[in-house]
């Protein structure tokens, strides 16, 4: 199709139109089969996978105006709790407000998240919420963001 994922309602309307068009040409098509065909037309394996990709995301116009700072599979660098890291983005999800994204990153090397000299605690994979600039909304007690992505 055009590369833009439709909303759930749009996808269902496409399936309904497909079913009606096929019936008009003499071919009966179940509702479930028409949903599967629409999913395939958008490049997805099946309706369940397509439905998960659509999710409860924002309407298309809002999605066009906002853009996540990172993409799944992207290698990123930055700081986490003041420690530098290099890692791979495992997931990105738009939160309730358009400029907030839940990001999960797998660090190449574990990061020590404790500043106390006689104790360490390492993290290899973290989840945090960042804004469109890649800066986390959560802050440490001294006011520094938990994560800063260098974009």
DRENFISE-156359 format. One line per 5 residues: their letters; for each residue x, y, z of N, C-alpha, C, O, CB. Coordinates in Angstrom, 3 decimals, always signed. Glycine has a CB too. Example, Ala and Ser with C-alpha at 12.3 -4.5 7.8 and 13.67 -1.06 7.14 Angstrom:
// DRENFISE-156359
as = +13.190,-5.690,+7.800,+12.300,-4.500,+7.800,+13.200,-3.300,+7.800,+14.236,-3.319,+8.465,+11.308,-4.473,+9.046; +12.850,-2.250,+7.080,+13.670,-1.060,+7.140,+12.900,+0.030,+7.870,+13.409,+1.138,+8.039,+14.084,-0.598,+5.725
// end
This chain:
// DRENFISE-156359
xxxxx = +0.842,-1.186,+0.000,+0.000,+0.000,+0.000,+0.883,+1.243,+0.000,+1.889,+1.267,-0.709,-0.956,+0.002,+1.221; +0.541,+2.284,+0.774,+1.280,+3.541,+0.715,+2.299,+3.714,+1.832,+2.884,+4.790,+1.957,+0.325,+4.678,+0.749; +2.534,+2.673,+2.659,+3.530,+2.764,+3.708,+3.005,+3.335,+5.008,+3.715,+3.313,+6.013,+4.660,+3.584,+3.241; +1.781,+3.847,+5.024,+1.188,+4.379,+6.241,+0.237,+3.332,+6.790,-0.667,+2.877,+6.089,+0.453,+5.732,+5.979; +0.438,+2.951,+8.039,-0.445,+1.971,+8.656,-1.768,+2.653,+8.965,-1.786,+3.715,+9.586,+0.191,+1.362,+9.947
xxxxx = -2.877,+2.055,+8.537,-4.178,+2.673,+8.822,-4.553,+2.503,+10.287,-3.944,+1.713,+11.008,-5.272,+2.069,+7.928; -5.553,+3.245,+10.712,-6.094,+3.028,+12.042,-6.862,+1.716,+12.014,-7.125,+1.169,+10.944,-7.007,+4.218,+12.496; -7.219,+1.216,+13.180,-7.973,-0.030,+13.268,-9.307,+0.101,+12.546,-9.709,-0.810,+11.823,-8.196,-0.422,+14.733; -9.995,+1.217,+12.732,-11.283,+1.426,+12.060,-11.119,+1.446,+10.542,-11.943,+0.880,+9.823,-11.926,+2.736,+12.533; -10.060,+2.096,+10.048,-9.821,+2.130,+8.598,-9.551,+0.733,+8.051,-10.053,+0.373,+6.985,-8.640,+3.058,+8.270
xxxxx = -8.763,-0.051,+8.773,-8.445,-1.411,+8.331,-9.709,-2.263,+8.275,-9.890,-3.044,+7.341,-7.406,-2.059,+9.271; -10.574,-2.120,+9.257,-11.829,-2.878,+9.258,-12.739,-2.441,+8.108,-13.416,-3.267,+7.495,-12.558,-2.702,+10.601; -12.747,-1.130,+7.821,-13.548,-0.647,+6.680,-13.000,-1.207,+5.368,-13.772,-1.549,+4.471,-13.558,+0.907,+6.635; -11.667,-1.303,+5.248,-11.065,-1.885,+4.048,-11.509,-3.334,+3.883,-11.837,-3.764,+2.777,-9.524,-1.800,+4.115; -11.520,-4.079,+4.974,-11.943,-5.481,+4.916,-13.418,-5.590,+4.531,-13.804,-6.468,+3.760,-11.696,-6.173,+6.269
xxxxx = -14.223,-4.704,+5.068,-15.650,-4.714,+4.747,-15.885,-4.395,+3.264,-16.713,-5.028,+2.610,-16.402,-3.704,+5.634; -15.137,-3.392,+2.738,-15.255,-3.059,+1.311,-14.802,-4.222,+0.437,-15.438,-4.534,-0.570,-14.432,-1.803,+0.981; -13.703,-4.859,+0.823,-13.199,-5.999,+0.073,-14.231,-7.112,+0.026,-14.474,-7.695,-1.031,-11.900,-6.510,+0.686; -14.835,-7.405,+1.162,-15.847,-8.462,+1.226,-17.047,-8.129,+0.341,-17.568,-8.989,-0.369,-16.306,-8.676,+2.677; -17.476,-6.864,+0.394,-18.619,-6.446,-0.430,-18.275,-6.508,-1.914,-19.092,-6.962,-2.715,-19.062,-5.021,-0.053
xxxxx = -17.077,-6.058,-2.296,-16.656,-6.104,-3.705,-16.555,-7.534,-4.210,-16.952,-7.831,-5.337,-15.311,-5.397,-3.884; -16.025,-8.415,-3.380,-15.905,-9.817,-3.783,-17.282,-10.460,-3.920,-17.502,-11.253,-4.836,-15.053,-10.599,-2.768; -18.209,-10.130,-3.024,-19.570,-10.660,-3.100,-20.260,-10.164,-4.359,-21.009,-10.908,-4.992,-20.381,-10.261,-1.856; -20.011,-8.903,-4.728,-20.614,-8.337,-5.945,-20.106,-9.036,-7.198,-20.802,-9.093,-8.212,-20.323,-6.837,-6.036; -18.889,-9.567,-7.123,-18.343,-10.283,-8.287,-18.600,-11.777,-8.209,-18.081,-12.541,-9.022,-16.848,-10.031,-8.408
xxxxx = -19.406,-12.203,-7.226,-19.799,-13.607,-7.143,-18.921,-14.489,-6.278,-19.085,-15.709,-6.287,-19.833,-14.168,-8.484; -17.993,-13.908,-5.530,-17.114,-14.703,-4.669,-17.430,-14.394,-3.215,-17.287,-13.261,-2.755,-15.614,-14.417,-4.977; -17.869,-15.439,-2.495,-18.147,-15.261,-1.074,-16.842,-15.301,-0.302,-15.973,-16.136,-0.552,-19.124,-16.343,-0.555; -16.727,-14.382,+0.641,-15.517,-14.257,+1.446,-15.955,-14.038,+2.896,-16.776,-13.164,+3.173,-14.595,-13.077,+0.933; -15.416,-14.818,+3.802,-15.777,-14.637,+5.209,-15.165,-13.340,+5.732,-14.215,-12.807,+5.159,-15.303,-15.848,+6.062
xxxxx = -15.721,-12.853,+6.813,-15.194,-11.628,+7.415,-13.744,-11.842,+7.856,-12.888,-10.985,+7.632,-16.067,-11.190,+8.619; -13.478,-12.984,+8.479,-12.124,-13.296,+8.939,-11.125,-13.350,+7.794,-10.008,-12.845,+7.911,-12.119,-14.614,+9.679; -11.530,-13.965,+6.685,-10.633,-14.060,+5.526,-10.361,-12.680,+4.934,-9.242,-12.405,+4.500,-11.234,-14.985,+4.451; -11.372,-11.810,+4.910,-11.162,-10.465,+4.372,-10.192,-9.675,+5.263,-9.398,-8.880,+4.761,-12.513,-9.715,+4.247; -10.257,-9.893,+6.578,-9.303,-9.238,+7.485,-7.883,-9.736,+7.209,-6.934,-8.951,+7.197,-9.687,-9.501,+8.969
xxxxx = -7.745,-11.045,+6.988,-6.430,-11.622,+6.686,-5.859,-11.034,+5.392,-4.671,-10.720,+5.326,-6.529,-13.158,+6.573; -6.690,-10.888,+4.379,-6.233,-10.342,+3.094,-5.776,-8.893,+3.259,-4.753,-8.498,+2.700,-7.358,-10.429,+2.034; -6.524,-8.106,+4.018,-6.127,-6.709,+4.266,-4.776,-6.675,+4.984,-3.920,-5.851,+4.662,-7.211,-5.963,+5.111; -4.591,-7.555,+5.938,-3.305,-7.619,+6.642,-2.182,-7.935,+5.662,-1.123,-7.311,+5.718,-3.348,-8.680,+7.767; -2.396,-8.889,+4.770,-1.380,-9.254,+3.769,-1.090,-8.084,+2.836,+0.062,-7.859,+2.466,-1.842,-10.478,+2.951
xxxxx = -2.120,-7.342,+2.455,-1.928,-6.194,+1.575,-1.030,-5.132,+2.216,-0.351,-4.382,+1.513,-3.278,-5.585,+1.211; -1.029,-5.073,+3.524,-0.191,-4.101,+4.229,+1.153,-4.702,+4.636,+1.944,-4.058,+5.325,-0.920,-3.577,+5.465; +1.408,-5.944,+4.204,+2.705,-6.566,+4.431,+2.840,-7.349,+5.720,+3.957,-7.631,+6.155,+3.732,-5.539,+4.405; +1.718,-7.708,+6.344,+1.767,-8.448,+7.599,+1.378,-9.900,+7.380,+0.631,-10.229,+6.459,+0.850,-7.806,+8.639; +1.902,-10.764,+8.249,+1.695,-12.207,+8.134,+0.221,-12.586,+8.289,-0.284,-13.432,+7.550,+2.531,-12.939,+9.178
xxxxx = -0.464,-11.968,+9.240,-1.864,-12.285,+9.499,-2.540,-11.109,+10.205,-1.898,-10.112,+10.535,-1.986,-13.576,+10.348; -3.841,-11.247,+10.427,-4.600,-10.160,+11.040,-4.116,-9.862,+12.455,-4.026,-8.694,+12.834,-6.082,-10.503,+11.063; -3.803,-10.884,+13.241,-3.370,-10.652,+14.614,-2.082,-9.827,+14.667,-1.949,-8.930,+15.500,-3.167,-11.984,+15.332; -1.144,-10.129,+13.785,+0.108,-9.372,+13.732,-0.161,-7.929,+13.301,+0.400,-6.986,+13.860,+1.109,-10.045,+12.763; -1.025,-7.775,+12.301,-1.384,-6.445,+11.805,-2.088,-5.641,+12.902,-1.787,-4.466,+13.115,-2.290,-6.557,+10.553
xxxxx = -3.020,-6.286,+13.588,-3.765,-5.623,+14.651,-2.810,-5.164,+15.756,-2.971,-4.070,+16.298,-4.848,-6.565,+15.226; -1.829,-5.984,+16.089,-0.841,-5.608,+17.111,-0.009,-4.417,+16.649,+0.325,-3.547,+17.454,+0.081,-6.800,+17.437; +0.331,-4.369,+15.352,+1.116,-3.252,+14.821,+0.305,-1.955,+14.861,+0.844,-0.882,+15.132,+1.572,-3.551,+13.376; -0.980,-2.069,+14.590,-1.855,-0.887,+14.642,-1.987,-0.422,+16.077,-1.889,+0.772,+16.361,-3.255,-1.195,+14.043; -2.210,-1.367,+16.987,-2.345,-1.059,+18.409,-3.417,-0.022,+18.667,-4.359,+0.142,+17.892,-1.029,-0.577,+18.966
xxxxx = -3.248,+0.656,+19.753,-4.154,+1.736,+20.121,-3.450,+3.058,+19.916,-3.592,+3.985,+20.713,-4.639,+1.593,+21.581; -2.686,+3.134,+18.836,-1.883,+4.314,+18.546,-2.721,+5.526,+18.206,-3.950,+5.461,+18.162,-0.945,+4.027,+17.422; -2.049,+6.619,+17.969,-2.753,+7.860,+17.665,-3.334,+7.820,+16.264,-2.927,+6.981,+15.460,-1.820,+9.059,+17.813; -4.257,+8.686,+15.954,-4.736,+8.800,+14.589,-3.569,+9.132,+13.660,-2.562,+9.693,+14.089,-5.840,+9.873,+14.485; -3.717,+8.782,+12.399,-2.631,+8.957,+11.426,-2.082,+10.371,+11.377,-0.864,+10.543,+11.327,-3.109,+8.574,+10.060
xxxxx = -2.930,+11.392,+11.391,-2.447,+12.771,+11.286,-1.534,+13.112,+12.452,-0.509,+13.770,+12.273,-3.625,+13.754,+11.233; -1.906,+12.663,+13.651,-1.070,+12.936,+14.814,+0.251,+12.188,+14.705,+1.293,+12.718,+15.091,-1.800,+12.546,+16.108; +0.224,+10.967,+14.186,+1.452,+10.181,+14.030,+2.397,+10.847,+13.038,+3.614,+10.765,+13.203,+1.123,+8.750,+13.567; +1.867,+11.500,+12.021,+2.718,+12.185,+11.043,+3.423,+13.386,+11.650,+4.545,+13.713,+11.265,+1.893,+12.626,+9.845; +2.758,+14.054,+12.612,+3.325,+15.266,+13.197,+4.390,+14.965,+14.235,+5.235,+15.815,+14.520,+2.234,+16.097,+13.819
xxxxx = +4.362,+13.773,+14.800,+5.325,+13.425,+15.832,+6.176,+12.271,+15.351,+5.722,+11.430,+14.576,+4.621,+13.068,+17.153; +7.404,+12.237,+15.811,+8.314,+11.205,+15.356,+9.167,+10.748,+16.530,+9.760,+11.567,+17.233,+9.197,+11.716,+14.191; +9.226,+9.436,+16.737,+10.050,+8.890,+17.819,+11.510,+9.226,+17.550,+11.930,+9.291,+16.395,+9.854,+7.349,+17.954; +12.282,+9.439,+18.606,+13.680,+9.805,+18.418,+14.557,+8.652,+17.940,+15.651,+8.883,+17.425,+14.228,+10.344,+19.697; +14.090,+7.409,+18.105,+14.861,+6.232,+17.704,+13.936,+5.208,+17.060,+12.713,+5.320,+17.146,+15.598,+5.611,+18.919
xxxxx = +14.533,+4.205,+16.413,+13.764,+3.137,+15.779,+14.233,+1.793,+16.308,+15.375,+1.657,+16.748,+13.899,+3.192,+14.239; +13.361,+0.810,+16.266,+13.708,-0.539,+16.686,+14.879,-1.034,+15.845,+14.891,-0.877,+14.624,+12.491,-1.494,+16.558; +15.858,-1.632,+16.508,+17.039,-2.154,+15.838,+18.175,-1.160,+15.691,+19.294,-1.542,+15.347,+16.662,-2.646,+14.509; +17.901,+0.099,+15.945,+18.920,+1.144,+15.801,+19.967,+1.028,+16.908,+19.635,+0.733,+18.056,+18.268,+2.547,+15.828; +21.225,+1.260,+16.559,+22.295,+1.346,+17.556,+22.349,+2.787,+18.053,+22.416,+3.729,+17.264,+23.686,+0.893,+16.958
xxxxx = +22.319,+2.939,+19.374,+22.305,+4.280,+19.963,+23.396,+4.390,+21.017,+23.873,+3.390,+21.554,+20.921,+4.600,+20.581; +23.777,+5.633,+21.299,+24.713,+5.893,+22.392,+24.153,+7.040,+23.202,+23.293,+7.793,+22.745,+26.156,+6.219,+21.865; +24.660,+7.153,+24.410,+24.199,+8.208,+25.294,+24.694,+7.954,+26.696,+25.729,+7.318,+26.899,+22.676,+8.312,+25.274; +23.945,+8.459,+27.666,+24.277,+8.211,+29.065,+23.043,+7.690,+29.785,+21.917,+8.108,+29.517,+24.813,+9.498,+29.750; +23.289,+6.762,+30.709,+22.228,+6.243,+31.565,+22.716,+6.377,+33.000,+23.733,+5.791,+33.370,+21.863,+4.745,+31.211
xxxxx = +22.002,+7.139,+33.798,+22.387,+7.450,+35.179,+23.830,+7.930,+35.238,+24.595,+7.549,+36.123,+22.200,+6.218,+36.085; +24.179,+8.767,+34.282,+25.493,+9.389,+34.247,+26.596,+8.543,+33.631,+27.726,+9.012,+33.487,+25.884,+9.751,+35.608; +26.284,+7.296,+33.264,+27.290,+6.398,+32.701,+27.099,+6.301,+31.185,+25.972,+6.139,+30.718,+27.202,+4.989,+33.356; +28.188,+6.399,+30.411,+28.056,+6.290,+28.955,+27.687,+4.865,+28.544,+28.072,+3.895,+29.198,+29.364,+6.717,+28.266; +26.931,+4.757,+27.446,+26.561,+3.436,+26.932,+26.478,+3.451,+25.411,+26.350,+4.498,+24.776,+25.221,+2.980,+27.530
xxxxx = +26.555,+2.265,+24.864,+26.283,+1.981,+23.452,+25.344,+0.795,+23.495,+25.603,-0.164,+24.223,+27.618,+1.681,+22.595; +24.268,+0.831,+22.743,+23.312,-0.266,+22.803,+22.383,-0.294,+21.614,+22.473,+0.536,+20.710,+22.510,-0.179,+24.059; +21.478,-1.274,+21.630,+20.527,-1.463,+20.542,+19.113,-1.257,+21.069,+18.768,-1.733,+22.151,+20.679,-2.870,+19.909; +18.294,-0.541,+20.292,+16.904,-0.289,+20.654,+16.098,-1.556,+20.397,+16.072,-2.071,+19.279,+16.321,+0.919,+19.854; +15.438,-2.054,+21.444,+14.627,-3.263,+21.326,+13.155,-2.957,+21.081,+12.467,-3.702,+20.384,+14.768,-4.100,+22.572
xxxxx = +12.675,-1.851,+21.661,+11.271,-1.484,+21.451,+11.086,+0.014,+21.634,+11.816,+0.665,+22.381,+10.352,-2.256,+22.419; +10.090,+0.541,+20.931,+9.706,+1.946,+21.034,+8.183,+1.988,+20.960,+7.584,+1.445,+20.032,+10.375,+2.829,+19.895; +7.566,+2.633,+21.939,+6.109,+2.756,+21.958,+5.734,+4.187,+22.303,+6.270,+4.772,+23.243,+5.477,+1.765,+22.971; +4.804,+4.745,+21.531,+4.311,+6.082,+21.844,+3.438,+5.988,+23.090,+2.586,+5.107,+23.205,+3.516,+6.694,+20.641; +3.660,+6.892,+23.999,+2.872,+6.934,+25.231,+1.603,+7.750,+24.984,+1.320,+8.132,+23.849,+3.703,+7.542,+26.408
xxxxx = +0.847,+8.013,+26.037,-0.406,+8.742,+25.916,-0.268,+10.119,+25.301,-1.144,+10.555,+24.554,-1.028,+8.871,+27.242; +0.810,+10.803,+25.602,+1.032,+12.109,+24.999,+1.959,+11.924,+23.797,+2.883,+11.112,+23.859,+1.636,+13.122,+26.036; +1.735,+12.649,+22.722,+2.483,+12.415,+21.490,+3.991,+12.577,+21.592,+4.711,+11.975,+20.796,+1.990,+13.322,+20.459; +4.499,+13.353,+22.523,+5.939,+13.599,+22.567,+6.654,+12.735,+23.602,+7.765,+13.071,+24.010,+6.199,+15.055,+22.860; +6.045,+11.629,+24.036,+6.657,+10.730,+25.013,+6.697,+9.316,+24.437,+5.730,+8.846,+23.838,+5.877,+10.756,+26.363
xxxxx = +7.844,+8.645,+24.632,+8.046,+7.316,+24.059,+8.656,+6.383,+25.100,+9.635,+6.739,+25.756,+8.949,+7.392,+22.809; +8.084,+5.192,+25.256,+8.681,+4.159,+26.092,+9.724,+3.459,+25.232,+9.407,+2.936,+24.164,+7.597,+3.144,+26.648; +10.966,+3.450,+25.697,+12.082,+2.894,+24.934,+12.755,+1.810,+25.765,+13.002,+1.996,+26.957,+13.104,+4.004,+24.538; +13.049,+0.681,+25.134,+13.824,-0.376,+25.777,+15.132,-0.522,+25.017,+15.140,-0.660,+23.794,+13.033,-1.730,+25.813; +16.241,-0.490,+25.755,+17.568,-0.554,+25.139,+18.375,-1.667,+25.791,+18.391,-1.808,+27.014,+18.309,+0.805,+25.267
xxxxx = +19.045,-2.454,+24.956,+19.963,-3.492,+25.420,+21.372,-2.949,+25.247,+21.830,-2.744,+24.123,+19.765,-4.849,+24.635; +22.063,-2.715,+26.365,+23.416,-2.162,+26.320,+24.404,-3.213,+25.823,+24.273,-4.394,+26.141,+23.838,-1.645,+27.710; +25.395,-2.780,+25.041,+26.453,-3.686,+24.603,+27.242,-4.200,+25.799,+27.573,-5.384,+25.866,+27.389,-2.984,+23.608; +27.542,-3.319,+26.734,+28.248,-3.668,+27.978,+27.378,-3.201,+29.141,+26.816,-2.107,+29.085,+29.694,-3.010,+28.042; +27.254,-4.018,+30.207,+26.445,-3.595,+31.360,+26.944,-2.269,+31.942,+28.140,-1.978,+31.936,+26.465,-4.681,+32.449
xxxxx = +25.998,-1.479,+32.440,+26.296,-0.162,+33.011,+26.107,-0.233,+34.526,+25.084,-0.723,+35.004,+25.382,+0.950,+32.384; +27.091,+0.256,+35.277,+26.990,+0.326,+36.734,+26.125,+1.527,+37.088,+26.469,+2.669,+36.782,+28.406,+0.431,+37.405; +24.995,+1.255,+37.738,+24.046,+2.328,+38.023,+24.177,+2.870,+39.445,+23.375,+3.701,+39.871,+22.638,+1.837,+37.798; +25.177,+2.405,+40.172,+25.388,+2.852,+41.549,+26.655,+3.688,+41.601,+27.677,+3.306,+41.030,+25.481,+1.643,+42.531; +26.596,+4.826,+42.280,+27.770,+5.700,+42.384,+28.565,+5.463,+43.656,+29.627,+6.059,+43.836,+27.345,+7.146,+42.323
xxxxx = +28.078,+4.613,+44.534,+28.756,+4.315,+45.796,+30.001,+3.472,+45.508,+29.921,+2.501,+44.755,+27.799,+3.574,+46.785; +31.146,+3.825,+46.093,+32.419,+3.168,+45.782,+32.481,+1.687,+46.151,+33.092,+0.908,+45.420,+33.519,+3.882,+46.481; +31.880,+1.281,+47.242,+32.024,-0.107,+47.691,+30.864,-1.007,+47.270,+30.717,-2.111,+47.795,+32.158,-0.140,+49.186; +30.048,-0.551,+46.340,+28.911,-1.354,+45.892,+28.656,-1.081,+44.421,+28.802,+0.054,+43.966,+27.644,-1.050,+46.734; +28.276,-2.106,+43.675,+27.947,-1.947,+42.257,+26.650,-2.676,+41.937,+26.309,-3.667,+42.583,+29.093,-2.474,+41.366
xxxxx = +25.957,-2.199,+40.977,+24.769,-2.855,+40.450,+24.736,-2.564,+38.949,+24.636,-1.412,+38.526,+23.448,-2.357,+41.176; +24.820,-3.619,+38.166,+24.919,-3.455,+36.719,+23.585,-3.721,+36.039,+22.827,-4.606,+36.436,+25.985,-4.381,+36.153; +23.323,-2.942,+35.014,+22.131,-3.114,+34.178,+22.577,-3.352,+32.739,+23.446,-2.652,+32.221,+21.184,-1.867,+34.270; +21.973,-4.342,+32.109,+22.265,-4.654,+30.703,+21.120,-4.184,+29.809,+21.342,-3.788,+28.665,+22.503,-6.176,+30.516; +19.916,-4.229,+30.327,+18.727,-3.844,+29.566,+17.877,-2.921,+30.424,+17.599,-3.218,+31.586,+17.910,-5.095,+29.119
xxxxx = +17.467,-1.796,+29.841,+16.659,-0.833,+30.600,+15.476,-0.360,+29.770,+15.500,-0.369,+28.539,+17.515,+0.372,+31.039; +14.454,+0.049,+30.485,+13.281,+0.682,+29.878,+13.105,+2.022,+30.536,+13.216,+2.151,+31.755,+11.994,-0.195,+30.028; +12.830,+3.021,+29.725,+12.586,+4.357,+30.264,+11.689,+5.116,+29.297,+11.474,+4.683,+28.165,+13.923,+5.126,+30.503; +11.180,+6.227,+29.743,+10.358,+7.084,+28.895,+11.187,+8.295,+28.507,+11.761,+8.968,+29.363,+9.038,+7.512,+29.619; +11.245,+8.572,+27.196,+12.003,+9.722,+26.700,+11.088,+10.632,+25.900,+10.018,+10.228,+25.443,+13.201,+9.266,+25.837
xxxxx = +11.538,+11.876,+25.742,+10.798,+12.822,+24.907,+11.329,+12.747,+23.476,+12.184,+11.912,+23.179,+10.917,+14.277,+25.467; +10.841,+13.596,+22.601,+11.244,+13.572,+21.189,+12.723,+13.892,+20.998,+13.290,+13.579,+19.951,+10.408,+14.556,+20.395; +13.356,+14.513,+21.996,+14.787,+14.822,+21.921,+15.643,+13.685,+22.471,+16.871,+13.774,+22.446,+15.087,+16.107,+22.683; +15.008,+12.605,+22.972,+15.748,+11.474,+23.506,+16.208,+11.657,+24.938,+17.156,+11.000,+25.368,+16.921,+11.206,+22.652; +15.558,+12.536,+25.686,+15.917,+12.779,+27.076,+14.800,+12.213,+27.959,+13.619,+12.470,+27.723,+16.141,+14.313,+27.348
xxxxx = +15.189,+11.440,+28.979,+14.179,+10.803,+29.824,+13.426,+11.835,+30.661,+13.941,+12.894,+31.021,+14.832,+9.760,+30.738; +12.199,+11.472,+30.945,+11.364,+12.334,+31.770,+11.669,+12.135,+33.247,+11.417,+13.029,+34.055,+9.886,+12.064,+31.496; +12.211,+10.969,+33.612,+12.601,+10.696,+35.001,+13.961,+11.319,+35.272,+14.838,+11.354,+34.409,+12.636,+9.165,+35.286; +14.107,+11.803,+36.482,+15.369,+12.458,+36.852,+15.912,+11.874,+38.152,+15.168,+11.345,+38.978,+15.170,+13.985,+36.996; +17.224,+11.985,+38.309,+17.858,+11.558,+39.552,+17.592,+12.612,+40.623,+17.007,+13.657,+40.341,+19.392,+11.334,+39.356
xxxxx = +18.022,+12.336,+41.844,+17.770,+13.275,+42.938,+18.468,+14.617,+42.736,+18.057,+15.621,+43.317,+18.215,+12.669,+44.247; +19.533,+14.642,+41.909,+20.208,+15.919,+41.641,+19.686,+16.605,+40.380,+20.273,+17.577,+39.907,+21.705,+15.697,+41.512; +18.565,+16.087,+39.834,+17.903,+16.745,+38.715,+18.382,+16.344,+37.319,+17.905,+16.890,+36.325,+18.066,+18.186,+38.863; +19.307,+15.408,+37.234,+19.792,+14.951,+35.918,+18.844,+13.894,+35.352,+18.371,+13.037,+36.098,+21.240,+14.377,+36.028; +18.559,+13.937,+34.051,+17.704,+12.902,+33.446,+18.355,+11.517,+33.580,+19.577,+11.391,+33.497,+17.436,+13.225,+31.948
xxxxx = +17.547,+10.503,+33.784,+18.064,+9.134,+33.863,+18.807,+8.772,+32.577,+19.884,+8.179,+32.625,+16.914,+8.131,+34.121; +18.231,+9.130,+31.428,+18.842,+8.781,+30.145,+18.899,+9.978,+29.232,+17.971,+10.785,+29.171,+18.079,+7.653,+29.471; +20.002,+10.078,+28.525,+20.159,+11.057,+27.448,+20.673,+10.284,+26.238,+21.760,+9.706,+26.271,+21.146,+12.244,+27.856; +19.889,+10.284,+25.186,+20.342,+9.677,+23.940,+21.068,+10.736,+23.144,+20.616,+11.878,+23.066,+19.156,+9.077,+23.126; +22.190,+10.368,+22.552,+22.909,+11.312,+21.683,+22.418,+11.044,+20.272,+22.743,+10.023,+19.666,+24.496,+11.152,+21.795
x = +21.633,+11.974,+19.765,+20.983,+11.774,+18.456,+21.761,+12.444,+17.341,+21.359,+12.377,+16.179,+19.552,+12.314,+18.478
// end
